[in-house]
Amino acid sequence: MMGCCFLSGDTMPNTNEMTIDIDQAWAWLLDAQQGIKSDVTISFDSHGDWHSPYSVTSAAQTLLTCLLPLVRHSSWVVAQLGQSLDGRIATESGHSHYINGFESLVHLHRLRALADAVVIGAGTASADNPQLTVRHVSGKHPTRVVIDPRGRVPAELTLFTTPSAPTLHLTGPEATVARTTAEHCVLTLDKNGQFNPADVVALLAERGLTRVLVEGGGVTVSQFIEANTVDRLHLLVAPLLIGSGRPGLQMTPIDTLESALRPSMRSFRCGDDTLFDVLLSGLTA
């Protein structure tokens, strides 16, 4: 398991040689994604490995190793979930603040900064009233996307009333929505009254939003995974046993383990949490 990569303020080694810390590594990742020449001396090769002639702190090394695959590709869908050891994302009453630690929150904000769009479902929007902006790291706010087939998300939510970032409100054809600052988009529903996740990804791609973060909740993430639209899953697991509550992934039941997904993955320390970077498609380093 690799070391923690997610906080700023590395302790610098006692050396006269230039040393690249985590803040510089993060600045380089942002520049590299935009194709901007950086003042930080790091490069990557055709195999997806990064290199630097200078010393790189352990936290910066792990940050680069963890996030470089996302920087190198211009089109991807990454899903993110934070959960307890027993796979719960909230208690029975819906309380979830905070299962994961601050380092995991910083990681989530880094994912937002690397994404063109961040997607959540109606339940998460209504329960959490999130901002979906980048506040704990440097970087641009992504376009915020609310999947709301029946148009049940309250119009007074922060997503619909603040100009911090553009917001897309996706509903089915029969939904009636109030006028808000969000752009209303209509998509066809399937026989279960849900969107086809591939249609959501295609709609965003038509708008130039090709790097997509599916942030939650568990039902929405599960739907995108089952539709084979997710390239990587970043699963943050906290050292916590809740014992009951709302599950994270809720996939279609299988009869035998031969039908189970067996993806390759990497793991990283994230404060007290563990980040599993799960590869679900061909999006490699």
PEWOGI-V972653 format. One record per residue. N is the residue number from 0. RES is the residue in one small letter. PSI is psi in degrees with one decimal (999 if undefined). Layout:
# PEWOGI-V972653
n:res:psi
N:RES:PSI
N:RES:PSI
This chain:
# PEWOGI-V972653
n:res:psi
0:m:136.7
1:m:160.5
2:g:168.9
3:c:138.6
4:c:11.3
5:f:-6.6
6:l:155.3
7:s:174.0
8:g:46.6
9:d:148.5
10:t:123.4
11:m:135.3
12:p:156.7
13:n:89.3
14:t:153.1
15:n:-10.0
16:e:146.1
17:m:137.6
18:t:132.6
19:i:121.3
20:d:-176.2
21:i:-33.7
22:d:-40.9
23:q:-39.5
24:a:-40.8
25:w:-42.1
26:a:-39.7
27:w:-41.7
28:l:-43.5
29:l:-44.2
30:d:-42.7
31:a:-37.1
32:q:-34.2
33:q:-0.3
34:g:26.4
35:i:135.5
36:k:128.9
37:s:152.3
38:d:-14.8
39:v:129.2
40:t:82.4
41:i:147.1
42:s:166.3
43:f:154.2
44:d:-176.9
45:s:-16.9
46:h:-3.4
47:g:12.1
48:d:142.1
49:w:156.2
50:h:149.9
51:s:140.9
52:p:-7.6
53:y:166.8
54:s:140.3
55:v:126.6
56:t:157.9
57:s:-38.3
58:a:-41.0
59:a:-38.5
60:q:-45.6
61:t:-36.7
62:l:-45.8
63:l:-44.4
64:t:-38.7
65:c:-45.9
66:l:-11.1
67:l:-37.8
68:p:-33.3
69:l:-33.3
70:v:-34.6
71:r:-18.4
72:h:141.2
73:s:-4.6
74:s:121.8
75:w:161.1
76:v:119.6
77:v:130.6
78:a:148.5
79:q:134.7
80:l:141.5
81:g:129.9
82:q:170.3
83:s:175.4
84:l:-33.7
85:d:21.6
86:g:24.1
87:r:138.8
88:i:-4.4
89:a:162.9
90:t:177.9
91:e:-33.1
92:s:-6.2
93:g:3.3
94:h:126.6
95:s:3.5
96:h:109.9
97:y:123.7
98:i:-46.1
99:n:160.9
100:g:178.1
101:f:-37.5
102:e:-36.1
103:s:-35.1
104:l:-41.4
105:v:-42.3
106:h:-43.8
107:l:-41.6
108:h:-30.7
109:r:-40.9
110:l:-42.4
111:r:-42.5
112:a:-28.3
113:l:-14.4
114:a:151.3
115:d:-32.0
116:a:144.7
117:v:129.8
118:v:134.1
119:i:160.5
120:g:172.1
121:a:-39.0
122:g:-44.8
123:t:-42.2
124:a:-45.0
125:s:-40.6
126:a:-38.8
127:d:-20.3
128:n:57.0
129:p:163.1
130:q:-33.8
131:l:35.9
132:t:171.8
133:v:112.0
134:r:-26.2
135:h:-5.9
136:v:168.4
137:s:153.5
138:g:168.9
139:k:149.8
140:h:137.8
141:p:164.0
142:t:134.2
143:r:133.9
144:v:124.6
145:v:118.6
146:i:112.0
147:d:72.2
148:p:-40.0
149:r:1.8
150:g:40.0
151:r:-5.1
152:v:129.4
153:p:139.4
154:a:-18.4
155:e:5.1
156:l:154.4
157:t:-38.9
158:l:-30.1
159:f:-2.4
160:t:-3.6
161:t:144.2
162:p:17.1
163:s:-38.0
164:a:156.4
165:p:148.3
166:t:134.1
167:l:129.4
168:h:107.3
169:l:120.9
170:t:169.5
171:g:171.3
172:p:-26.9
173:e:-5.0
174:a:142.2
175:t:124.6
176:v:150.0
177:a:158.1
178:r:127.0
179:t:-175.0
180:t:-10.3
181:a:152.8
182:e:126.0
183:h:126.1
184:c:141.0
185:v:131.0
186:l:154.2
187:t:142.9
188:l:152.9
189:d:-172.6
190:k:-18.1
191:n:5.2
192:g:25.1
193:q:159.7
194:f:151.3
195:n:118.1
196:p:-33.1
197:a:-32.1
198:d:-36.4
199:v:-46.7
200:v:-40.7
201:a:-41.3
202:l:-43.7
203:l:-40.0
204:a:-36.8
205:e:-25.7
206:r:8.1
207:g:11.6
208:l:85.7
209:t:-9.3
210:r:111.1
211:v:128.7
212:l:119.0
213:v:105.8
214:e:-19.1
215:g:177.8
216:g:-158.1
217:g:-40.2
218:v:-46.2
219:t:-46.0
220:v:-43.6
221:s:-41.8
222:q:-41.7
223:f:-37.6
224:i:-45.7
225:e:-24.8
226:a:3.8
227:n:37.9
228:t:-4.2
229:v:128.5
230:d:-43.8
231:r:146.2
232:l:122.8
233:h:104.3
234:l:113.9
235:l:117.7
236:v:122.7
237:a:147.9
238:p:69.8
239:l:134.3
240:l:116.0
241:i:-35.9
242:g:-25.6
243:s:175.5
244:g:-165.2
245:r:127.0
246:p:158.1
247:g:-91.1
248:l:133.7
249:q:85.4
250:m:166.8
251:t:131.7
252:p:144.7
253:i:156.6
254:d:-37.9
255:t:161.3
256:l:-15.1
257:e:-22.4
258:s:-3.9
259:a:148.3
260:l:137.7
261:r:67.7
262:p:157.6
263:s:156.2
264:m:162.5
265:r:157.7
266:s:146.7
267:f:145.4
268:r:140.5
269:c:80.9
270:g:-127.5
271:d:-11.1
272:d:167.6
273:t:128.4
274:l:122.1
275:f:116.3
276:d:101.4
277:v:121.2
278:l:115.5
279:l:-7.9
280:s:-161.4
281:g:6.8
282:l:89.2
283:t:-166.8
284:a:999
